[in-house]
Amino acid sequence: MIKLNLFGRGLKLQIAIMVGCQMAFILFGYDQGVFGGIVTNEDWLNTFGHPGSGLEGIIVSIYNLGAFSGCILTFIWGEKLGRRLCMWLAMGWIITGAILQCTSYSVPQIMVARYITGIGTGIETSTVPMYQSELCDADKRGRLVSSEPLFVGVGIVISYFFDYGMRFVGGPVAWRVPIACQVIFAFVVIFLVFGLPESPRWLYYHGRNEEALQVMCDVWDEPPDGEKVLKMQSEILETIAMERKEGEYKWANILKRDDVQTGRRVLLAYGMQFMNQVGGINLVVYYVPTALQNNVGLSANLSLVIGGCVQTMFFFGSLIPTFLLDRMGRRRPMMWGSAGLAISMMLIAVLLSFSTARGYSPTLQKATSSASVTFFFTYMFIFGATANCIPWVYVPEILPLHARAKGTAIGISSNWLWNFVIVMITPTLLNNLQWKGYLIFMCTNFAFVPLVYFCYPETKNLTLEEVDHLFTAGGKHGATALTAPSQPVQESFKAQALEDDEKMAGREGGLSAKHAEVSGGVRGGYGG
């Protein structure tokens, strides 16, 4: 695949990698949010025959089913294709789906188009966080990966206010143009990928050692014999040798009891992404204008304005873990966040229950329904600060090395599968149950508090190797990890280095010879 020298070396290239990943997640957020302001558009409703709540739920949620399929495709072919090509293919799927969506005149066409767009999003979300984590320093990895959901919020806010502005234009342009604008973000990502390097880990794994070494030299602006490059090369080659020695982990053993409790950890990964979706977030992302219009009783115009403002809380909430996640940990924010989300849903339900249909006065109904809007804001802020990014960080952390690829596929597929289910049932739930529907999400969020407390260990400041010890005999797990101290990453590396000195001494001669052979062939650079 073609690689152009667009961004030079060192810091500029690192920033370009970060911007490329964040732009991909802005597109992810835009895709998710753009339909929220379209499903109430009069021309859209006329074009597709005023679909009922059930059909509307299928039209919107089939995007998530496509994303689930994209995760499966990435699992099957992602390792063979590489990170850059997967990102390119994801953008190709999204561009194709966007073109089909904005030219749709029938329900079957727009359903197929949204499914195709979803496939691209599934490939994108399965690849981009992994790509970023493989091309950044260890002490920045948590912040960089957790910042990506922050930019999902940026994309959602852009889409909502763009929908609102286009509403004043009227006609088919009001909804076709916002959908078509997905391709702008996709083309920007395609352009950026032209100048971004392949993951050095992927290159080493596939025997392209010269290119891998050149990538590390470019990203960290060091010569082939630089200290950081030599250290990374040594660690990557040793890890690959260990993985190949153990062999490929088989699906048949995924839930089998072993020394590091692989089955339990895969279920924890699945459950973490389950919590991300079943707390009711997509009721707010996709349907907050509909909910404000039908349940709260606001006008269509005001519903869109307030809906857009609600989405901004997602962004502001996401700033907290972007800067403080390594200080806050994983367990406490998930527990307090789930409790806060449950209380918000409970108060929305209580305030919307004072309806004229139940014998209350119109004045009281207006006052209480207006007050309920506050808790849409608190819900979105709390979700952005807690349950938004933690699952994306936690899933790869909790999995052992031999099952990390397959376990991550299971975790991300959980996100998209339950995303599909929630989005599909939400219109019917809101129309038929009204305020009682919010009580369902209150119960799920309250249930997550003891689930996290008793089942999920703390992983902050632990290396991936140290996480394994939480699940071995005598390791700390469950509730005891709530207050247990964590060994700093740097100190654990020092301790491990002292322990491995004798082992490494015997290997140094062979590794140095291998490095000399590789670096001799790489000094002239490489072509994509």
N, C-alpha and C positions, 0 to 999 in steps of 0.2 A: 504494500500500500504506500502511496506517495507521501513523503515527509518533506516539507519545505522549512527552511531556516527563517522563520518569520519573527521569532521572539528572542533570538540570541541564546545566551547562557545565564546560569545563575539565577539571581532574584527575579529578573524579568521573565524568565521561563517558568519559574515557580508561580508567579502571579498569573501568568497566562493559563497555566493548568488549573489554578483555583477559579479564575473567571470562567473558563470553559465549563467546569463542573457546576458552578453556581448558575450560569446561564441555562444549562440543561434543566436545572431544578426550577428556575423561573418559568420555563416552558411547561414543566410538569404542573406547577401551580396554576398557570394560565389555562391549561387544558381542563383542569379540574373545576375551575371557577367559572369559565366562560358560559356554561350552560345554565348557571343559576339565574342569570338575568334574561335569558332567552326564552325559557319555557313559559313565561307569562306574557311574551310579546304577541300582540294580536295577529300580526301577519304570519308569524310562525305557527300559531294555533290554527289559523285558516288554511295554511298550506298543507298541514298534516291532519286536517279533519277534526280538530279539537279532541285529541286523544284523551281517554279517561285516565283516572289516576293510576290504574294498573298498567296500561300501555305506556303512559308517560314514565313510570318507574323503570320499565324494561328499556325504553329508548335511552334513558340517562345511564342506567346501570350496566348496559351491555359494554360500555367503555371499560368498566372494571373487569368484566369477564375477558375482554381482549387483553388487558394488562396481565391477568392471570396466565393466559396462553403465552404471552410474551416471556414471562418468567420461565415457563416450561421450555420454550425455544432456547432461551439463554442457557438453561441447565444442560440441554442436549448438545448445542453447538457453540456456546460461548467460549469455552476453553480452547477449542480448535481455531476459532476466528480471531481471537485477541480482543483487547479492550477497545482500541481505536476503531476497528472495523465494526464492532458491535454498536458503538456510538453512532457511526455513520449509518448503519442499517436502521437503527432506531429512528433517526431523523427522516430517513426515506419512507418508512412506514407512516410516520406522523404527517409528513407532507402529502403523501397519497391520500390518507384519511381525511385531512383537512380540505383538500380539493373536492373530494367526493361529498363531504358534508355541506360545503357552501354551495354546491350545485344540486343539492337534493330537492326533489319535488314529491317524494313518496316516502311512506314510513319504512318499507323494506330497504330503500337506498340509504336512508340516514342511519338505520340500525347497522347495516354492513359497514358504512363509513366510520361510525363510532367504534365498532369492533376493531377495524384496521388501525385507527388512531391509538386505541388501547394497547394493541400489540406493540407498537413502537414505544409507548410509555412503560410497558412492562420490561422490555429489553433495556431501556434507559435506566430505570430505577434499580435493576439488577446489576448494572455495570458501573455506573458513575461513582457511587460511594466506594466501591472496591478499587476503582482506578485511582481516585484521590488518595485513598489510604496507602496505596503502593508507591506513591510518588510524593511523599512528604516526610518530614522529620517526625520521629516518634513523639517528641514532646509537643508537637502541634497537631497531631492526628485527631485527637478528641475534639478540639475546637473547630478544625476545618470540616470534619464530617458532620458534626452537630450544627454547623452553620448552614448546611444545605437545606434542611427543612425550614430554616428562616427565610430562604429565598423562595420556597414554595409559597409562603405567605405573601411575598412581594408579587408573585405571579397572580395569586388569587385577587389581591387588591387591584392590580392593573386591570384584570378582566372584568371585575365588577363595575368599576367606574367607567371603563370603556363601554360596557353594555349600557350603563345609565346614560352616558352622553349620546350614544347612537340612537337611543330610544326617541330622542327629539327629532331625528331625521325622518323616521317613519318609513313604512314600506318594507320590502324584502331586504334592502340595504342595511336596515337596522340590526338584523341578526346574521346576515351572510358575511358582512365585512368583519365583525369580531371573530367569527369562526375562521375566516381566511387568514387573519393576521397571525395565526399560529405559525404559519410558514416563515414569517420574519425571524422569530426566535430560532426556528430550526435551521435556517440558512446561516445565521450567525454562528451556531454551534458547529455546523459543517465547516465553515471557514476557519474557526479556531482549531478544530481537530487537524486540519492540514498542517498546522505549525506545532502541534503537540507530539511528544515522543510516545512510543509504546511503553507499557509497563516493563521495567527491567526484570522483575520477577517472572513475568510471562515469557520474556525472551530467553532467560536462563533456563527455564523449565523446558523450552522447546529447542534447546541446543544452540541458540543464536547468541553465543557468549560475547562475541566481538561487539555486536550491536548493543547488547545489554550494558557492557562496560562503558561504551561511548555515551549512552543515555545518562548513566550515573555521573559521568564526567561533566556532561552538559548541564544537568539539573543542579548539581551542587558546585559547579564551576571549580573543579579540581582536576589535576592530572591523573592519569591511570594509577600512579603510585601514591596518590593522596591518602591520608590517614582514614578519612571517612569512607572513601570509595573502597579501599582495601577491606575495611571492617564490614561494610555492607556486603561486598562480594563474598567474603568468607562465610557470613551468616546465611546468605541466600543459598550458596552451594551446599553447605552442611544441612540446611533444612530440606532441600530437594533430595539429597542423598538419603536422609532419614525417611522421607515420605515414600521414596521408591523402594526402600528396604522393607517398610511395613506393608507395601502393596496398596491397591485401590480398595477403599472401604465399600462394602456391598450394601445395597438397599435391604437385603434380607437380614442384615445384622443391625439395622438402624435403631431398633428398640431393644436390642439384646443387652442384658446386664453384663457390664465389664468393670475393670478396675477404676475407670474414671467416670462411670455412670453416663455413658454416651446417650442411652435412650432417654433418661430423665432430662438431660440438657437439651436434646432436640425438642422435647415437649415444652420445656421452658421457653425456647426460642419461638415455637409456634404460639404459645400462650401470650407472649409479650406483644406480638403483632396482632393477635386476637383482641387484646385489651385496647390497642391503638384504634381499632375500628368500632368495636361493639359498645363503646362509651357514648356514641351518638354524634360524633364529630361531623359526619356527612349530612346529617339533618341540617346542620348549620351552614356547611360549605355549599351544598347544592340547593337547599330548599328554604333558606332563611327568608327570602322575599315572599315566597308562597306562604310560609308559616305566619309571617307578619301580616300578610294580606287576609288570609283565611281565618287564622286563629286569633290574632290580635285585633283585626278589624281596621287596619290602616289602608290608605289608598295605595294604588299600584305604584305611583311615583314616589311617595314617601317610603314605601317598603323597600324600593331599590336603593334609595339614599341611605337609609338606616342599615340595610343589608351590607352595603359597601363599607360603611363605618365599622360594622361588626367585624368585617374581615381584617381591618387594620389592627384590631386587638391581637389577632393571630401573630402579626409581625412583631408588635411590641412585646408580647409575651415571649416570643422565641428569642429575643435578645438576651434574656436571663440565662438560659443554658448555654448559649453561644459563648458567653464569657465566664460563667460560673459553674458549669456542669462538673468539672473535675473537683471542685470544692464541695459542691452539694452532694455528690454521690448519685446513685441510681435509685436505691430503695426509698429513701425519705421523700424525694420529689414525686415518685409514682404513687406513694400512699397518700400523701397530703393532697396531691393533685386529683386523684380519684375521688377523695372525699369532697373536695371543692367542686368538682364537676357534678357529683351527685346532688349536692345541696343546690347548685344552680338549677338543675333540671327539676328538683322538687319544688323550688320556689316559682319557677315558670308554670308548673302544673297547678300549684295552689292558686296563683293569681289569675290564671285563665279559667279556673273553675267557677268563678263568679259570673256566670253568663245568664242572660235573660231566659234561655231555655230551661234553666233550673230554678227560675222564679225570682231572680235578683233584678234590681232596677237597672235601666240602661245607663244611668249616671255612674252607679257602682261598677258596672261592667267596663265602662270606658276608662275609669280611673285605675282599676286593677290590671286591665290588659295593657294599659300604657306603662304601668310600673313593671310589668313582666319583661319589657324590652331591656331593662337594666341587666337582667340575668343572662340574656343572650351575650351581652358584652363580657360579663364576668366569666361565662363559660369559655368563650373563645380565648380570653387572656390566659386563663388557667391552663387550658389545653396547650396553648403555644409554649407556656413556661415549663410544662411537665411531660404529658403523654405524647407530645408532638415528636420530639427528637430522641427521647430516651430509648424507645424500641429499636430505632435504626442503629444506635450505637451499641446497645446491649446484645443484640442477636449475634453478631460476629465475635463479641467478647466472650460469650458464655460457652461457645462450642469448642470442642477439642479439635486439634489440628487435623486428625485423620477423617473427621466428619464435617469439617467446616464448610466445604463447598455444597455438599448435599443438604446439610442442616440449614444453611442460609437460604437455599432454594425453598425448603419447606417453610421457613419463617416468612419470607417475602410472599410466597403463594398464599399463606394465611391472611396476610394483609389485604391482598386483592380479592380473594374469595369472599371474605366477610364484608369488604367494601361493596362488592356486587350485591350481596344479600341485603345489606342495610339500605343502600340506595334504591333497590327495587321495591322494598316493602314500605318505605317511608311515605310516599304519597297516599297510599291506601290507609296507612296507620294514622296519618294526620287527619284525613277526611272522615274516617269512621270513628276513631277513638277521641279525636279532638285533644283536650287537655290531658286525658288519661294516658295518651301515648307517651308523654314525657316521663311518666312514672316508670315505664319499662327501662329507660336509660338511667333513671335514678337508681333503680335496683341493681343494674349491671355494674355501675360505678361503685356503689357501696360494697358489692361483692368482691371487687378487685382489691380492696384494702387488706382484708385478711389473707387473700391469695398471695399477694406480694410479701406480706409479713412472714408467713410461714414457709413459703416455697422458694423465694428468690433471694440468693445471696448477694452481698455487696461486692462490686468489682472495681470500684474506683481506686486508682493508683496501683493496681496490680498488673503485672505483665501477664500476657496470655498464658505463659507457663505457670505462673503462680495461681491463676484461676483454676488450673487442673487440681491443685492441692485442696481447694474447697470441696472437692468431690471424692477425694481419696480417703481411706481409713484414717481417722484421727483429724481430718481437716475440719475447718470451720464452715458451717453452712446454715441456711435457714435463719431463724430469729437471732441466733448467737452472733451472726455477722453484723447485726445492726450497730453495735458499739465497738466491734473488734477493730484494733488498729491495722492499718494496711502498710506493708513495707513499701517505701518509695521505689519507683521504677529504677532510678539510677543506682540506688544502693543494692537492689537485687541483682543488677547487672554486675556490680563490683564483686558481690559474693559469689555469683556464678562463675565469674572470670577467675577468681582465686581457686575455686574448686576444680576448674577445668584446665588449669595451667599445665599439669603433667600430660593430660591427653593431647592438648594442642601442640606441645613441644615436639611430639613425634610426627605431627602432620605438617609442620611448618615448611619442611624442605619440599615436600610434594606440592603444597599449595603455592609456594613461591615460584616453583618451576612452571606450574600451570598458569599462574598469573603472568609470568614473563612471556610465555607463548601467546596468551590471549592479547596482552597489551601491545605486543609487537605488531600484531595484525590490525590493531584498532586505531593506531595513531593517525592514520590517514582519514578517519571518519567513516561514515557509512551512508548508504542511500536506502530510501524506503522502498 
